[in-house]
Amino acid sequence: MSYRDVASRSVLIWACTAVGSRMPVAMAPLALVFLVRERPGGYTLGAALAAAYVIGEILGAPVLGMRLEPARGRRHLAVGLAGGAVGFAGLGVLADAHPVVLGAFAFLAGAAPAAVAGGQRALLTSLVPERAVTQALSAESMLMSGVWAVSPVAVAGLALGVAPRVPLLLGAALMASSIAGHWLLPAGWADGEPDKETGRARLRVLTRAWPVYVTGAASLTLLGLAELTLPALLEQRGIGVGWSGPMLAGLAVGAGLGAFLYGLRPWPGRLRARSVVLMGGMSAFVTLTALIPGAAGIALTLALAGTLQSGALITRNLSLREALPPGALAAGYSVMYAAAGAGYAASGSLAGGLLQLVAPSTAMLAGVALTLLLTALGWWGEARRDSSSAAGDPDVGAAPGAEGAPIAGGCDAERSL
């Protein structure tokens, strides 16, 4: 079990395809703000367009994810990417259109490819041996950390140095290129028995994994609140607000490092216990971020929080693999994506409301308290589900490979010790 198991031509093609599909997603909110910022009330309009985009993601991910068919996944992903490319192209070409038109294109750009991330993750894990799934998910997390670190710089440089519409046109071109990349990969990701559940049956299967979604959303809510309140926190501490950019870049670097370390070796304990430890550690570092007065300490604790957060998200993805049958994994990943998006969006509203009432440090601590509450709820839900499964409850049955079952002779990182 090592990163050598994921070093293959297929995984390299997958990585290039994933960058093409997810770079536009990372670019979109800031690119929408730059697109209209010179209009009257531009920043307000930009925030509204970004909200329309995020709402599209939140609604599109579960709805379209439910329709993904493992054996014909490529067709579904191609259609979603094509819709996203049209949305981004419409925003770039019709940059001076009425706000309602721009809002419709923003919603389409967010909704159409919203299930792609889940499908691509299911495809990735089908390209590697079962023993290397943890390493594959770690590699994906590292890749996405790089994408999210580069995207804001690319958007600002292109929008200010060339033209505000260029980042969105680039996003359309990247999504279109990702469609072509999928034709160099397998047509689907079906493994094990074909998934025959549809409609209400699939919804019931996905609903059983609700504790995983809760904990996954909690981690994004906390980091989102920390990111959004960071400029105000620096101002409260008498530190230049301009340091927020490098500090958030350090958070992204920490997340990439954490993903790499998570995939290096097996880790002890059940997945739900690991998740609680990682979430608790992340909450502790965000608490220190809120309390430490110096810039160096804030930067360090943010980076350490990012390091643990990437491990927590990988653990949540591994937990989904245990909770769901193979044919429902792509849909489950999509629901997780929607839950994370909802958590991040909620953190924005929470930050805006709290900063009107309390100091930035207090707002950050309130986010920590909420995260710990959601983490406890998720742990309780997983423990209850596993207890019911062990007792033979047919309505709460675990998927093949459920927690505690060793994989590949007990050598996988998911092994219980």
C-alpha positions as CSV (number, residue, x, y, z in Angstrom):
1,M,0.0,0.0,0.0
2,S,1.8,3.2,-1.3
3,Y,1.4,6.0,-3.7
4,R,3.1,3.9,-6.3
5,D,-0.2,2.0,-6.6
6,V,-1.9,5.1,-8.0
7,A,0.9,6.0,-10.4
8,S,-0.6,4.9,-13.8
9,R,-1.4,6.4,-17.2
10,S,-5.1,6.2,-16.4
11,V,-4.8,8.1,-13.2
12,L,-2.7,10.8,-14.9
13,I,-5.3,11.3,-17.5
14,W,-8.0,11.4,-14.8
15,A,-6.0,14.1,-13.0
16,C,-5.8,16.3,-16.1
17,T,-9.5,15.8,-16.7
18,A,-10.3,16.6,-13.1
19,V,-8.3,19.8,-13.1
20,G,-10.2,20.9,-16.3
21,S,-13.6,20.3,-14.7
22,R,-12.8,21.7,-11.2
23,M,-10.7,24.7,-11.9
24,P,-13.7,26.6,-13.2
25,V,-15.6,25.7,-10.1
26,A,-12.8,27.1,-7.9
27,M,-12.6,30.2,-10.1
28,A,-16.3,31.0,-10.4
29,P,-17.3,33.0,-7.3
30,L,-14.4,35.5,-7.5
31,A,-14.7,35.6,-11.3
32,L,-18.3,36.6,-11.0
33,V,-17.5,39.4,-8.7
34,F,-14.8,40.7,-11.1
35,L,-17.2,40.4,-14.0
36,V,-19.6,43.0,-12.8
37,R,-17.7,45.0,-10.2
38,E,-17.5,48.1,-12.4
39,R,-21.3,48.3,-12.8
40,P,-23.3,50.4,-10.4
41,G,-23.7,48.3,-7.3
42,G,-21.3,45.9,-8.8
43,Y,-20.1,44.2,-5.7
44,T,-23.7,43.5,-4.6
45,L,-24.6,42.1,-8.0
46,G,-21.4,40.0,-8.0
47,A,-22.4,38.5,-4.6
48,A,-25.9,37.8,-5.9
49,L,-24.4,36.0,-9.0
50,A,-22.1,34.0,-6.8
51,A,-25.1,33.1,-4.6
52,A,-27.0,31.9,-7.7
53,Y,-24.0,29.8,-8.7
54,V,-23.7,28.2,-5.3
55,I,-27.5,27.5,-5.1
56,G,-27.2,25.8,-8.5
57,E,-24.4,23.6,-7.1
58,I,-26.4,22.8,-3.9
59,L,-29.5,21.8,-5.8
60,G,-27.8,20.2,-8.8
61,A,-25.5,17.9,-6.9
62,P,-28.0,15.6,-5.2
63,V,-30.6,15.8,-8.0
64,L,-28.2,14.9,-10.8
65,G,-26.1,12.7,-8.6
66,M,-29.2,10.5,-8.0
67,R,-29.4,9.9,-11.8
68,L,-25.8,8.8,-12.3
69,E,-25.6,5.3,-13.7
70,P,-22.2,3.6,-12.9
71,A,-22.1,1.6,-16.2
72,R,-22.8,4.7,-18.3
73,G,-21.2,7.4,-16.2
74,R,-19.2,9.0,-18.9
75,R,-22.3,10.0,-20.8
76,H,-23.8,11.6,-17.7
77,L,-20.6,13.5,-16.9
78,A,-20.2,14.7,-20.4
79,V,-23.7,16.1,-20.5
80,G,-23.1,17.9,-17.1
81,L,-19.8,19.3,-18.3
82,A,-21.3,20.5,-21.5
83,G,-24.0,22.3,-19.6
84,G,-21.4,23.9,-17.3
85,A,-19.3,25.0,-20.4
86,V,-22.4,26.7,-21.9
87,G,-23.1,28.5,-18.6
88,F,-19.6,29.8,-18.3
89,A,-19.4,30.8,-21.9
90,G,-22.7,32.6,-21.6
91,L,-21.4,34.6,-18.7
92,G,-18.3,35.5,-20.6
93,V,-19.8,36.4,-23.9
94,L,-22.9,38.2,-22.5
95,A,-21.0,40.0,-19.8
96,D,-23.1,43.2,-20.3
97,A,-26.5,41.4,-20.3
98,H,-29.3,42.1,-17.8
99,P,-28.6,40.7,-14.3
100,V,-31.4,38.2,-14.6
101,V,-29.8,36.7,-17.7
102,L,-26.4,36.6,-15.9
103,G,-28.1,35.0,-12.9
104,A,-29.6,32.3,-15.1
105,F,-26.3,31.5,-16.7
106,A,-24.6,31.5,-13.3
107,F,-27.2,29.0,-12.0
108,L,-26.7,26.8,-15.0
109,A,-22.9,26.9,-14.6
110,G,-23.2,25.8,-11.0
111,A,-26.0,23.2,-11.4
112,A,-25.2,21.3,-14.6
113,P,-21.7,20.0,-13.6
114,A,-22.5,19.7,-9.9
115,A,-22.6,15.9,-9.9
116,V,-19.3,15.6,-11.9
117,A,-17.1,15.7,-8.8
118,G,-18.9,12.7,-7.3
119,G,-18.8,10.8,-10.5
120,Q,-15.1,11.5,-11.0
121,R,-14.3,10.4,-7.5
122,A,-16.1,7.1,-8.1
123,L,-14.2,6.7,-11.4
124,L,-10.9,7.4,-9.7
125,T,-11.3,4.7,-7.0
126,S,-12.3,2.2,-9.8
127,L,-9.0,2.9,-11.6
128,V,-6.8,1.8,-8.6
129,P,-6.5,-1.5,-6.6
130,E,-8.8,-1.6,-3.6
131,R,-5.8,-1.5,-1.3
132,A,-4.9,1.9,-2.8
133,V,-8.2,3.7,-2.4
134,T,-7.0,5.8,0.6
135,Q,-3.9,6.9,-1.4
136,A,-6.1,7.7,-4.4
137,L,-8.4,9.9,-2.3
138,S,-5.4,11.6,-0.7
139,A,-3.9,12.3,-4.1
140,E,-7.2,13.8,-5.2
141,S,-7.3,16.0,-2.1
142,M,-3.7,17.2,-2.8
143,L,-4.6,18.0,-6.4
144,M,-7.7,19.9,-5.4
145,S,-5.8,21.9,-2.8
146,G,-3.4,23.0,-5.6
147,V,-6.4,24.0,-7.8
148,W,-8.0,26.0,-5.0
149,A,-4.6,27.7,-4.2
150,V,-3.9,28.7,-7.8
151,S,-7.5,29.7,-8.9
152,P,-7.8,33.1,-7.0
153,V,-4.4,34.2,-8.3
154,A,-5.4,33.2,-11.9
155,V,-8.7,35.0,-11.7
156,A,-7.3,38.2,-10.3
157,G,-4.4,38.3,-12.8
158,L,-6.6,37.6,-15.9
159,A,-9.5,39.9,-14.8
160,L,-7.3,42.8,-14.0
161,G,-4.5,42.2,-16.5
162,V,-6.6,41.2,-19.6
163,A,-10.4,41.5,-19.2
164,P,-13.0,40.7,-16.6
165,R,-14.7,38.2,-18.9
166,V,-11.6,36.2,-19.6
167,P,-11.6,34.0,-16.5
168,L,-15.1,32.8,-17.3
169,L,-14.3,32.1,-20.9
170,L,-11.3,30.2,-19.7
171,G,-13.6,28.2,-17.4
172,A,-15.8,27.3,-20.4
173,A,-12.7,26.1,-22.4
174,L,-11.4,24.0,-19.4
175,M,-14.8,22.3,-19.0
176,A,-15.0,21.6,-22.7
177,S,-11.5,20.1,-22.6
178,S,-12.5,17.9,-19.7
179,I,-15.3,16.3,-21.8
180,A,-12.6,15.2,-24.3
181,G,-10.5,13.8,-21.5
182,H,-13.3,11.5,-20.4
183,W,-13.2,9.7,-23.7
184,L,-9.7,8.5,-22.8
185,L,-11.0,7.0,-19.6
186,P,-13.4,4.0,-19.0
187,A,-17.0,4.6,-19.8
188,G,-18.1,3.9,-16.3
189,W,-17.0,2.9,-12.8
190,A,-19.3,0.0,-12.0
191,D,-17.7,-2.5,-9.6
192,G,-19.3,-5.4,-7.7
193,E,-22.9,-6.1,-8.3
194,P,-24.7,-3.7,-10.6
195,D,-26.9,-1.2,-8.7
196,K,-30.5,-2.0,-9.4
197,E,-32.0,0.4,-6.9
198,T,-33.8,3.5,-8.3
199,G,-36.0,6.3,-7.1
200,R,-37.2,5.9,-3.5
201,A,-35.0,2.8,-2.9
202,R,-31.8,4.7,-3.8
203,L,-32.9,7.7,-1.8
204,R,-33.5,5.5,1.2
205,V,-30.0,4.0,0.8
206,L,-28.4,7.5,0.6
207,T,-30.4,8.8,3.5
208,R,-28.9,6.1,5.8
209,A,-25.5,7.8,5.4
210,W,-26.7,11.1,6.8
211,P,-24.2,11.2,9.7
212,V,-21.3,11.2,7.2
213,Y,-22.9,14.2,5.4
214,V,-23.3,16.1,8.7
215,T,-19.7,15.7,9.7
216,G,-18.4,16.5,6.2
217,A,-20.5,19.7,6.2
218,A,-19.3,20.6,9.7
219,S,-15.7,20.7,8.6
220,L,-16.4,23.0,5.6
221,T,-18.6,25.2,7.8
222,L,-15.8,25.8,10.3
223,L,-13.1,26.4,7.8
224,G,-15.4,28.6,5.7
225,L,-16.3,30.7,8.8
226,A,-12.6,31.0,9.6
227,E,-11.7,32.1,6.1
228,L,-14.6,34.6,5.9
229,T,-13.9,36.2,9.3
230,L,-10.1,36.2,8.9
231,P,-9.8,39.8,7.5
232,A,-12.0,41.2,10.3
233,L,-10.0,39.2,12.8
234,L,-6.7,40.6,11.5
235,E,-8.1,44.1,11.7
236,Q,-9.2,43.4,15.3
237,R,-5.7,42.4,16.1
238,G,-4.1,45.4,14.4
239,I,-2.6,43.3,11.6
240,G,-2.7,44.4,8.0
241,V,-5.7,42.9,6.2
242,G,-3.4,42.1,3.2
243,W,-1.9,39.3,5.2
244,S,-5.2,37.3,4.8
245,G,-4.2,36.2,1.3
246,P,-0.9,34.6,2.2
247,M,-2.4,33.1,5.4
248,L,-5.2,31.4,3.3
249,A,-2.6,30.2,0.8
250,G,-0.8,28.6,3.8
251,L,-4.1,27.0,4.8
252,A,-4.3,25.4,1.3
253,V,-0.7,24.3,1.5
254,G,-1.4,22.7,4.9
255,A,-4.4,20.9,3.4
256,G,-2.3,19.4,0.7
257,L,0.4,18.3,3.1
258,G,-2.2,16.8,5.4
259,A,-3.7,14.8,2.5
260,F,-0.2,13.5,1.6
261,L,0.5,12.5,5.2
262,Y,-2.9,10.7,5.6
263,G,-2.1,8.5,2.6
264,L,1.4,7.5,3.7
265,R,0.5,4.8,6.3
266,P,-2.4,3.0,7.9
267,W,-4.0,4.8,10.9
268,P,-5.4,3.1,14.0
269,G,-9.0,3.2,15.1
270,R,-12.4,3.1,13.4
271,L,-13.2,5.7,10.8
272,R,-15.8,7.5,12.9
273,A,-13.3,7.7,15.8
274,R,-10.6,9.0,13.5
275,S,-13.0,11.6,12.2
276,V,-13.8,12.8,15.8
277,V,-10.1,13.1,16.6
278,L,-9.4,15.1,13.4
279,M,-12.4,17.4,13.8
280,G,-11.6,18.0,17.5
281,G,-8.0,18.8,16.6
282,M,-9.1,21.2,13.8
283,S,-11.5,22.9,16.2
284,A,-8.7,23.3,18.7
285,F,-6.5,25.0,16.1
286,V,-9.2,27.3,14.9
287,T,-9.9,28.2,18.6
288,L,-6.2,29.2,18.9
289,T,-6.5,31.2,15.7
290,A,-9.3,33.2,17.3
291,L,-7.3,33.8,20.5
292,I,-3.6,34.3,19.4
293,P,-2.7,38.0,19.0
294,G,0.3,37.6,16.6
295,A,0.3,37.2,12.8
296,A,2.8,34.3,12.9
297,G,0.7,32.3,15.4
298,I,-2.5,32.9,13.4
299,A,-0.8,31.8,10.2
300,L,0.6,28.6,11.8
301,T,-2.7,27.6,13.5
302,L,-4.6,28.1,10.2
303,A,-2.1,25.9,8.4
304,L,-2.4,23.2,11.0
305,A,-6.2,23.4,10.9
306,G,-6.1,22.9,7.1
307,T,-3.8,19.9,7.6
308,L,-6.3,18.2,9.8
309,Q,-9.3,19.2,7.7
310,S,-8.0,17.4,4.6
311,G,-7.6,14.2,6.7
312,A,-11.1,14.6,8.1
313,L,-12.6,14.9,4.6
314,I,-10.7,11.9,3.3
315,T,-12.0,9.9,6.3
316,R,-15.6,11.0,5.5
317,N,-15.2,9.8,1.9
318,L,-13.9,6.5,3.2
319,S,-16.8,6.2,5.5
320,L,-19.2,6.7,2.6
321,R,-17.6,3.7,0.8
322,E,-18.5,1.7,3.9
323,A,-22.0,3.0,4.3
324,L,-23.2,2.7,0.6
325,P,-23.2,0.0,-2.0
326,P,-20.9,0.5,-5.0
327,G,-23.6,1.6,-7.4
328,A,-24.7,4.4,-5.1
329,L,-21.2,5.8,-4.3
330,A,-21.2,8.5,-7.0
331,A,-24.6,9.7,-5.8
332,G,-23.4,9.6,-2.2
333,Y,-20.3,11.7,-3.1
334,S,-22.6,14.2,-4.9
335,V,-24.8,14.5,-1.8
336,M,-21.6,15.1,0.3
337,Y,-20.6,17.8,-2.2
338,A,-24.0,19.4,-1.8
339,A,-23.8,19.2,2.0
340,A,-20.3,20.7,2.0
341,G,-21.6,23.5,-0.3
342,A,-24.6,24.1,2.0
343,G,-22.2,24.2,5.0
344,Y,-20.0,26.7,3.3
345,A,-22.9,28.9,2.2
346,A,-24.3,28.7,5.8
347,S,-20.9,29.8,7.1
348,G,-21.1,33.0,4.9
349,S,-24.6,33.9,6.3
350,L,-23.5,33.0,9.8
351,A,-20.3,35.2,9.5
352,G,-22.3,38.1,8.2
353,G,-24.8,37.9,11.0
354,L,-22.4,37.4,13.8
355,L,-20.0,40.1,12.8
356,Q,-22.8,42.6,13.2
357,L,-23.2,41.5,16.8
358,V,-19.9,40.3,18.2
359,A,-16.2,40.6,17.7
360,P,-14.6,38.5,14.9
361,S,-12.8,36.3,17.5
362,T,-16.1,35.5,19.2
363,A,-17.7,34.7,15.8
364,M,-15.0,32.2,15.1
365,L,-15.4,30.6,18.5
366,A,-19.2,30.3,17.9
367,G,-18.3,28.4,14.7
368,V,-16.1,26.1,16.7
369,A,-19.0,25.4,19.1
370,L,-21.4,24.6,16.2
371,T,-18.8,22.3,14.6
372,L,-18.3,20.3,17.8
373,L,-22.0,19.9,18.1
374,L,-22.4,18.7,14.6
375,T,-19.4,16.4,15.0
376,A,-21.0,14.8,18.1
377,L,-24.3,14.4,16.2
378,G,-22.5,12.7,13.3
379,W,-20.6,10.4,15.6
380,W,-23.8,9.4,17.4
381,G,-25.6,8.7,14.1
382,E,-22.8,6.5,12.9
383,A,-22.5,4.6,16.1
384,R,-26.3,4.1,16.2
385,R,-26.3,2.9,12.6
386,D,-23.5,0.4,13.2
387,S,-25.2,-0.9,16.3
388,S,-28.4,-1.4,14.4
389,S,-26.5,-3.2,11.6
390,A,-24.8,-5.5,14.1
391,A,-28.2,-6.3,15.6
392,G,-29.4,-7.4,12.2
393,D,-31.8,-4.5,11.5
394,P,-32.6,-4.9,7.8
395,D,-33.4,-1.2,7.3
396,V,-30.0,-0.1,8.5
397,G,-27.8,-2.7,6.8
398,A,-24.2,-1.7,6.0
399,A,-22.8,-1.8,2.6
400,P,-20.2,-4.4,1.6
401,G,-16.9,-3.6,3.2
402,A,-18.5,-2.1,6.3
403,E,-16.4,-0.6,9.0
404,G,-14.3,-3.2,10.8
405,A,-14.1,-5.6,7.9
406,P,-10.4,-5.7,6.9
407,I,-9.7,-5.2,3.2
408,A,-7.0,-7.1,1.4
409,G,-6.0,-9.2,4.3
410,G,-6.2,-6.3,6.8
411,C,-3.5,-4.3,5.2
412,D,-5.7,-1.3,4.2
413,A,-5.7,1.9,6.0
414,E,-9.4,1.4,6.9
415,R,-8.5,-1.6,9.1
416,S,-9.8,-1.4,12.7
417,L,-7.2,-1.9,15.3
